[in-house]
Structures are given as structure tokens and as C-alpha cells.
Amino acid sequence: MQSLGRRGHRVFVIDHEPYVALAHSRFCAGLIHSPRESQTEEYMVFLLDLIKSGEYDLLIPISDACVGMCVNRREELKKYIRLVVPEKETYAKVADKRLTCLFAIDRGIPIPRTYFPPDREALFSMAQNSIYPCVVKMPFSSASKGVFFINSKQELIRLYESQNFQGQWPIIQERIIGEFFGITGVAHQGRVLASLIHTTNQEFSLGGTPPISYSVNNTELMERAGYTISQLKWTGAFNLDYINMPDRGFRLLEINPRFAGSLNFSYRMGLDLPFVYYHLAFDGSPDDIQTGQYADGIMFRTIFPSEIMWLCQHRDYLGRFLKNFLNLRAKSNIYWDDLPLIWWQAKETRWHCQDMKISADNKKKGLLCD
């Protein structure tokens, strides 16, 4: 919204939530109210009707669900609107974590040790082995949803006995410890056009957009990411997550077919990824796309909502939260010339914190009942 809106484009946001903060940005031309993305058929009917009107030139899907729907109807959508997403076969390799792991193993891309128990009998047999701590992952999930951290045989068996995993048969990976790195960018036919690497503290890396990140220039990691993107022949936005283990180096955790929550970070660093996407969609040629270098070690704060939500959960973080405002090398997702957005970001964050408190209170009541 900030990138293309500031360049003079009329940018609309599509959302089922009428009070989404982004719709109140002074760079937002309007909110288009939609069905929930979980209502796949209704959403696609709505989206097709919308773009067939001929009023819009470019569609940028920013969620896993929307990317998946756009990939499945890619050829039909591209008759009416510009869209930059991979082909079905390529997309399938990243949408399904099982296929992602098999792809990585086949191409020699280092990942955590991964197990594919075909049935419960094989699982119970595997549970006897020394695979702990481990992570159970549903094949189709995003961020921390569908991810379960297991420390013992008893926990693993109990999980499989109590969960149906939404009808999905999960994979199991070793739980690795190290420094988290994320890369978000845009690629064309397997060539990375522009990207930003960021790292965050281990405490912030368990899912979703971290409250604090730091910019990183790392040639080795960029080469690894470039190899992965080239092997996929990827076109469109992407997001790769890695853990750098002290004794084993970088391990690929997952590949997401969209921009990361760190997109604000790259924009603040002068790396305008939405405009790269726009340029690719309209010109079709990446050869004249010019992107500059970014500085190393710059702090980025996702104040709304991530850092404030973290503060609500960890009161001892208050000192660090206030000290971060004194960091002259820090940037944030607050746009001071967009006051309506700030006001609604604050309101939206307050609602998130209230929901967290209600959820925590309900959990306590449940524990008391037990």
C-alpha cells in the first residue's frame, strides 16, 4: 500500500474484515469487502466477478490461501488482470511441506532430519527411537499453525491419538536450535531479482512476523537461497526461512509462496519489492530492474501489532521496548505521515491484545476446572 500508493497508483485492499487498519491508510483508495478466504468457492466467485469488471490492472495476493487459489485459476485470471505467480507444479512443491522436504532432499538442499512415517504402526515404532525433541508439521499450514513441539515418546503418541490434523498426515522433523534467518524477495523464472535477508532472536522466531528483526548481508545464505529458487524455476514473490546451526550450518525450514511479514522492513531499507513485482507484471522483463544495496545490522521494529503484543505477554520487556526508541539505526512500520493508518493500527493492536487476554483467561479457567 505504501509503496504503490506513494507512487500515485490507486491501491485497494481486499478483506473480509471491515475494520482492517490498512483500509484507513491515506494511500488506500478503498476497501473491497470479500468472503473469508476459508470459503474457497465463494471467494473465487467473488474474485473472478471483481476482476472481470475491468476496473483493476494488477492483483498481488499476500496470503497463502489467496496465492493457492490464484495459482489454481492462473490462466483464467490472467485473461483479465496482471498476476505474477508460479505454475501449479512449482507451487505444489512449496505448498505441501512433505513435497518441499522431498524436493530439498532430491536437490541436495540441507534441511533438518525429516521422517515420513506412512501409518500409525510405523509412527509408534519410530516413537521408540531417539528423535526428541522433534517437531510435528501438518503438510498444509502457515506460520506456527499446524506445528507441534514434542519432547518425549509419550507426548508424540498422545498427540497422534488426540489430533486428527485436519485430515492431513503430518511429517516429523528434528527440532534444531540456532539463529533464525528469513529471506523475502521477487524472482523471475528461477532468478532472484531483489531480496532482503533478516535475522531475529530465537525467542521471536516461533511463528508470525517477529517484533524485532535485523538486516543481514550474507553471501553464503544468498547463494543457497538463489540455488533453491533456481531449482524451483520460481516466478513471483517468495519467502524462505532458515536456521543456522552452530555445528551444521544453514538448514532450510520452509518456503512460502508470498511476501513475508518483513515486507515493510525491505521497503524501509530502500528495497521496493512491491514495485519490482509491479514492474515484472507490466513489463514482463526483469533485465532493467535496478535494486540497490542495503545496510547491515539495521534494527526493524514491527511495533504494530507484534512488538506491543509481545509487551502485553512479557511485561519484563518494557525496558527494552522503551530503549528501542533511542536506537538511531532502528526503523519501524510506523509511517508518521499517514496518521489515519497509525490510529487504526493502534486500535487493531488493542483488539489483538484484548483477544490474547481473553484467550489466556479462558485457558486458566480450563486448567482450574481440570
C-alpha positions in Angstrom: 0.0 0.0 0.0 2.8 2.4 1.0 5.0 1.5 -2.0 2.5 1.7 -4.9 0.2 4.3 -3.2 3.1 6.8 -2.8 3.9 6.3 -6.5 0.5 7.6 -7.4 -1.3 4.3 -8.1 -4.9 3.7 -6.8 -4.5 0.7 -4.5 -7.4 -1.2 -3.0 -7.3 -3.7 -0.2 -9.5 -6.9 -0.3 -10.5 -8.2 3.1 -13.4 -9.9 4.8 -12.8 -7.7 7.9 -14.5 -4.3 7.6 -12.2 -2.7 10.3 -8.8 -3.7 8.9 -6.4 -1.0 9.7 -4.8 -0.8 6.2 -8.1 0.3 4.7 -7.8 3.6 6.6 -4.3 4.5 5.2 -4.3 7.7 3.2 -2.7 5.7 0.4 -5.7 3.3 0.3 -8.2 4.0 -2.5 -10.8 1.8 -0.8 -11.7 -1.4 0.9 -13.3 -4.2 -1.1 -15.3 -6.4 1.2 -14.9 -10.1 0.4 -15.9 -13.5 1.8 -13.5 -15.2 4.1 -10.6 -16.9 2.2 -11.6 -20.2 4.0 -14.8 -20.1 2.0 -12.8 -21.1 -1.1 -15.6 -21.4 -3.7 -17.4 -18.2 -2.6 -14.1 -16.3 -2.5 -13.1 -17.4 -6.1 -16.5 -16.5 -7.5 -16.2 -13.1 -5.8 -12.6 -12.6 -7.1 -13.4 -13.5 -10.7 -16.5 -11.3 -10.7 -14.4 -8.4 -9.3 -11.6 -8.6 -11.9 -13.9 -9.3 -14.8 -15.3 -5.8 -14.3 -12.1 -4.5 -15.9 -11.6 -1.8 -13.3 -8.3 -3.2 -11.9 -4.9 -3.8 -13.6 -2.9 -5.8 -11.1 -3.5 -8.3 -8.4 -1.0 -9.0 -5.6 -2.1 -12.0 -3.4 -0.4 -11.7 0.0 -1.7 -14.8 1.9 -1.0 -18.5 1.4 -4.7 -19.2 0.8 -5.1 -16.5 -1.8 -1.9 -17.4 -3.6 -3.1 -21.0 -3.8 -6.4 -20.0 -5.3 -4.7 -17.7 -7.8 -2.3 -20.5 -8.9 -5.2 -22.9 -9.4 -7.0 -20.4 -11.6 -3.9 -18.7 -13.0 -4.7 -18.9 -16.7 -8.3 -17.8 -16.3 -7.3 -14.8 -14.0 -4.6 -13.7 -16.4 -7.2 -13.1 -19.1 -8.5 -10.2 -17.1 -5.7 -8.9 -14.9 -1.9 -8.9 -14.5 -0.7 -11.5 -12.0 2.7 -12.9 -11.1 2.5 -16.4 -9.6 4.3 -19.7 -10.3 2.8 -22.5 -12.2 0.8 -25.3 -10.5 3.6 -27.9 -10.5 6.1 -25.5 -9.0 3.7 -24.1 -6.4 2.8 -27.7 -5.2 6.4 -28.2 -4.2 6.2 -25.4 -1.6 2.6 -25.5 -0.6 2.9 -29.1 0.7 5.7 -29.3 3.4 6.1 -33.0 2.6 6.8 -32.3 -1.0 9.1 -29.4 0.0 11.2 -31.8 2.1 11.3 -34.4 -0.7 12.3 -31.7 -3.2 15.1 -30.4 -0.9 16.5 -34.0 -0.3 16.4 -34.7 -4.0 18.3 -31.4 -4.8 20.8 -31.7 -2.0 19.4 -28.7 -0.1 20.2 -29.2 3.7 17.1 -29.4 5.9 16.5 -30.8 9.4 16.4 -34.6 9.6 13.0 -35.5 8.4 10.8 -38.6 8.9 7.9 -39.7 6.9 6.1 -42.4 8.9 3.5 -43.9 6.5 1.0 -45.0 9.1 0.4 -45.2 12.9 2.2 -48.6 13.2 5.3 -47.0 11.7 4.9 -44.0 13.9 4.6 -46.0 17.1 7.7 -47.9 16.1 9.6 -44.7 15.4 8.4 -43.2 18.7 10.8 -45.6 20.5 13.8 -44.1 18.8 15.9 -41.1 19.9 14.2 -38.5 17.8 13.5 -36.0 20.5 13.0 -33.1 20.7 11.1 -33.1 17.4 8.5 -31.0 15.5 5.4 -32.4 14.0 4.2 -30.5 11.0 1.0 -30.6 9.0 1.7 -30.6 5.3 -0.6 -27.6 4.6 -0.2 -24.9 7.2 1.4 -21.4 7.6 3.4 -19.6 10.3 3.1 -21.6 13.6 -0.3 -23.1 12.8 -0.2 -26.8 12.4 3.2 -27.1 14.1 3.6 -29.1 17.3 6.7 -29.2 19.5 7.3 -32.6 21.1 9.8 -33.6 23.8 9.1 -37.3 24.5 7.7 -40.5 23.2 4.6 -40.1 25.5 3.9 -36.6 24.1 4.3 -37.9 20.5 1.9 -40.8 20.9 -0.6 -38.6 22.9 -0.6 -36.0 20.1 -1.4 -38.5 17.4 -4.1 -40.1 19.5 -5.8 -36.8 20.2 -5.4 -34.9 16.9 -6.8 -35.6 13.5 -4.5 -32.9 12.0 -7.5 -31.6 9.9 -7.4 -34.8 7.9 -3.7 -34.4 7.0 -1.0 -36.9 7.8 2.0 -34.9 9.2 5.7 -35.2 8.8 8.2 -35.2 11.7 11.4 -33.2 11.9 14.2 -32.9 14.4 13.9 -29.7 16.4 17.0 -27.7 15.6 18.5 -24.8 17.6 20.3 -21.9 16.1 19.9 -18.4 14.6 16.8 -17.7 12.6 17.1 -16.1 9.1 14.4 -15.1 6.7 14.6 -14.0 3.1 11.8 -12.3 1.2 12.0 -11.2 -2.4 10.8 -11.5 -6.0 12.1 -13.9 -8.7 11.6 -14.5 -12.4 12.0 -17.9 -13.9 14.4 -19.0 -11.2 16.4 -15.8 -11.0 16.2 -13.7 -7.8 15.6 -10.1 -8.8 15.6 -8.5 -5.4 15.6 -9.8 -1.8 16.3 -8.9 1.8 17.8 -11.1 4.4 16.8 -10.5 8.0 17.5 -12.3 11.3 15.8 -12.3 14.7 16.4 -13.5 18.2 15.4 -17.2 18.9 12.7 -16.0 21.3 10.9 -14.1 18.5 11.2 -16.8 15.8 8.4 -19.2 16.6 5.9 -18.0 14.1 4.4 -14.9 12.5 6.1 -11.6 12.0 8.8 -11.1 14.7 8.6 -7.9 16.8 12.3 -7.2 16.2 14.5 -8.1 13.2 17.9 -7.1 11.9 19.1 -6.7 8.3 21.8 -9.1 7.2 24.2 -9.3 4.2 25.3 -12.9 3.9 26.8 -14.2 0.7 26.6 -17.9 1.6 23.0 -17.7 2.5 22.1 -15.7 -0.6 23.8 -18.3 -2.7 21.9 -21.1 -1.0 18.6 -19.3 -1.5 19.4 -18.5 -5.1 20.1 -22.2 -5.8 16.8 -23.2 -4.2 14.9 -20.6 -6.3 16.7 -21.6 -9.5 15.9 -25.3 -8.9 12.2 -24.4 -8.5 12.3 -22.1 -11.5 10.3 -19.8 -9.3 8.4 -16.8 -10.6 6.8 -14.3 -8.2 7.1 -13.3 -4.6 8.8 -15.8 -2.2 9.8 -16.1 1.4 12.4 -18.6 2.7 13.1 -19.5 6.3 16.4 -20.9 7.6 18.1 -21.9 10.9 21.8 -21.5 11.1 23.1 -24.3 13.4 26.5 -23.6 15.1 27.9 -27.0 14.0 25.9 -27.9 10.8 25.3 -24.5 9.1 22.2 -23.4 7.4 19.1 -25.6 7.3 16.1 -24.7 5.1 12.9 -24.8 7.2 10.2 -23.9 4.7 9.4 -22.0 1.5 6.4 -19.6 1.4 4.9 -18.6 -2.0 4.3 -15.0 -1.0 5.8 -11.9 0.5 6.8 -12.2 4.2 5.6 -10.1 7.1 9.0 -8.4 6.8 8.0 -6.7 3.6 7.7 -3.4 5.5 11.4 -3.9 6.5 12.6 -4.2 2.9 10.6 -1.1 1.9 12.1 0.9 4.8 15.6 -0.3 3.7 15.0 1.2 0.2 14.3 -2.2 -1.4 10.9 -1.7 -3.0 9.8 -5.2 -3.6 6.2 -4.4 -4.5 7.4 -2.1 -7.2 9.7 -4.9 -8.5 6.6 -7.2 -8.6 4.7 -4.4 -10.4 7.5 -3.9 -12.9 7.6 -7.6 -13.6 3.9 -7.8 -14.1 3.6 -4.9 -16.5 6.9 -5.1 -18.5 7.5 -8.9 -18.3 11.3 -8.4 -18.5 13.5 -8.2 -15.4 16.6 -7.0 -17.2 16.3 -3.3 -16.5 15.2 -3.7 -12.8 17.7 -1.8 -10.7 17.9 -2.5 -6.9 20.4 -1.0 -4.6 22.3 -2.5 -1.6 21.1 -2.2 1.9 23.0 -1.6 5.2 23.8 -4.4 7.5 22.7 -4.6 11.1 19.7 -2.2 10.9 17.0 -2.9 13.5 13.4 -3.1 12.3 10.5 -2.9 14.8 7.1 -4.2 13.8 5.6 -2.1 16.6 2.0 -2.5 15.4 1.0 -5.1 16.3 3.8 -7.6 17.0 6.1 -5.7 19.4 3.2 -4.3 21.5 1.6 -7.8 21.6 4.9 -9.2 22.8 5.0 -6.5 25.5 1.5 -7.5 26.6 2.6 -11.0 27.1 6.0 -10.2 28.6 5.9 -7.3 31.0 9.6 -7.5 31.7 10.1 -6.4 28.0 9.1 -2.8 28.9 12.6 -1.6 29.4 13.8 -3.0 26.0 10.7 -1.6 24.3 11.4 1.9 25.6 15.1 1.7 24.9 14.4 0.7 21.3 13.1 4.2 20.6 16.6 5.6 21.4 18.2 3.4 18.7 19.0 5.9 15.9 19.7 3.0 13.5 16.2 1.5 14.1 13.3 1.6 11.6 9.7 0.6 12.2 6.4 0.1 10.5 5.0 3.4 11.7 4.6 5.9 8.9 4.3 9.3 10.6 2.9 11.0 7.5 0.0 8.5 7.5 -1.8 9.4 10.7 -5.1 7.7 9.9 -3.2 4.4 9.5 -1.4 4.8 12.8 -4.7 5.5 14.6 -6.2 2.3 13.2 -3.1 0.3 13.7 -3.3 1.2 17.4 -6.9 0.2 17.6 -6.3 -3.0 15.8 -3.4 -3.8 18.1 -5.6 -3.1 21.2 -8.1 -5.6 19.9 -5.4 -8.2 19.4 -4.2 -7.7 23.0 -7.8 -8.0 24.3 -8.2 -11.3 22.4 -5.0 -12.6 23.8 -6.1 -11.7 27.4 -9.5 -13.4 26.9 -7.8 -16.5 25.5 -5.3 -16.6 28.4 -8.1 -16.2 30.9 -10.2 -19.0 29.3 -7.1 -21.2 29.4 -6.6 -20.6 33.1 -10.3 -21.3 33.8 -9.9 -24.6 31.9 -6.9 -25.5 34.0 -8.7 -24.7 37.2 -11.7 -26.9 36.1 -9.3 -29.8 35.5 
